[in-house]
Amino acid sequence: MHARSDRPANGTLSVALSILPVLLFIVTGCAQPGVQIVTVRSHSVEVPNGEFGVRFDADVSTHGMAGRQFLYQVTLNDRNGDPCLSRDGRYQTRTGQVAAARTFFVHYPVQRFDDLKVTIPADQLEFGPDDLPVDATMGIYDPSGNVIATKQCPLPTGIAGTNQSATP
């Protein structure tokens, strides 16, 4: 007669212990801490004063960033990649580049922000034919101004206020 043990055999225990770190890795998340711009879009919209502008939307995914604040900023560059400069200082970066921005705060260890939005009015989008096509750089920055993630997006065609029909 053999005594029955409730303890697993040594081989079973070894397998269980080797799987445990893998399970913990999966449960706690596979991604490294960070911020990723998943998708970007731009489209013409009517702004509150009845004029038109361009809205820039981004879907952003964060992992391991709970308790941190970030800046979502859109800047514009001409066909050569040079910054498009603001004409009146209303929508611009510290260096004078046409831009719009907003902050967002991450509350959870894993969080997705669908449709972060900023809008630039058409009167800020006065480009000549030598500037076209214009691209937007959609960026995520930490409070110190360090770039966390960027993605390019073309402006929609036929924006009111732009000089896209002129010939060089």
HUCOR-V389847 format. One record per backbone hydrogen bond with DSSP energy under -1.0 kcal/mol. CO is the residue of the C=O (numbers start at 0). NH is the residue of the N-H. If there is no record, write none. Layout:
# HUCOR-V389847
CO,NH + CO,NH
This chain:
# HUCOR-V389847
8,12 + 9,13 + 10,14 + 11,15 + 12,16 + 13,17 + 14,18 + 15,19 + 18,22 + 19,23 + 20,24 + 21,25 + 22,26 + 23,27 + 33,62 + 35,60 + 38,58 + 40,56 + 42,54 + 44,52 + 46,49 + 50,46 + 51,121 + 52,44 + 53,119 + 54,42 + 55,117 + 56,40 + 57,115 + 58,37 + 58,38 + 59,112 + 60,35 + 61,110 + 62,33 + 64,67 + 67,105 + 69,103 + 70,140 + 71,101 + 72,138 + 73,99 + 74,136 + 75,83 + 76,134 + 77,80 + 81,77 + 83,97 + 90,98 + 92,95 + 95,85 + 96,92 + 97,75 + 99,73 + 101,71 + 103,69 + 105,66 + 108,63 + 110,61 + 112,59 + 115,57 + 117,55 + 119,53 + 120,123 + 121,124 + 124,126 + 126,162 + 127,130 + 130,78 + 133,154 + 134,76 + 135,152 + 136,74 + 137,150 + 138,72 + 139,147 + 139,148 + 140,70 + 141,144 + 145,141 + 148,139 + 150,137 + 152,135 + 158,161
